């Protein structure tokens, strides 16, 4: 039986920036191997659900608690976690 829960951190390399449209741009990230669609990306104390991954440095997210809610932009160089 796995000891992993849905809030356990996965490896998260690099830093990110996020637009108000939910476009995530990574620097030295590895989204294609470290993340999956449906994972939670946490940045600036806010949870986002990954809806698409297009490359190691590009993904799309929505507000994890309220899909369709507006997203506040996040500055480049922000640390993040995956779960």
Secondary structure as the mmCIF struct_conf table of DSSP 4:
data_model
#
loop_
_struct_conf.conf_type_id
_struct_conf.id
_struct_conf.beg_label_comp_id
_struct_conf.beg_label_asym_id
_struct_conf.beg_label_seq_id
_struct_conf.end_label_comp_id
_struct_conf.end_label_asym_id
_struct_conf.end_label_seq_id
TURN_TY1_P TURN_TY1_P1 UNK A 6 UNK A 7
STRN STRN1 UNK A 10 UNK A 10
BEND BEND1 UNK A 14 UNK A 14
STRN STRN2 UNK A 15 UNK A 18
TURN_TY1_P TURN_TY1_P2 UNK A 20 UNK A 21
STRN STRN3 UNK A 23 UNK A 27
BEND BEND2 UNK A 28 UNK A 28
HELX_RH_AL_P HELX_RH_AL_P1 UNK A 31 UNK A 34
TURN_TY1_P TURN_TY1_P3 UNK A 37 UNK A 38
STRN STRN4 UNK A 40 UNK A 43
TURN_TY1_P TURN_TY1_P4 UNK A 44 UNK A 45
STRN STRN5 UNK A 46 UNK A 55
TURN_TY1_P TURN_TY1_P5 UNK A 56 UNK A 57
STRN STRN6 UNK A 58 UNK A 63
BEND BEND3 UNK A 64 UNK A 66
TURN_TY1_P TURN_TY1_P6 UNK A 67 UNK A 68
STRN STRN7 UNK A 74 UNK A 78
STRN STRN8 UNK A 80 UNK A 82
#
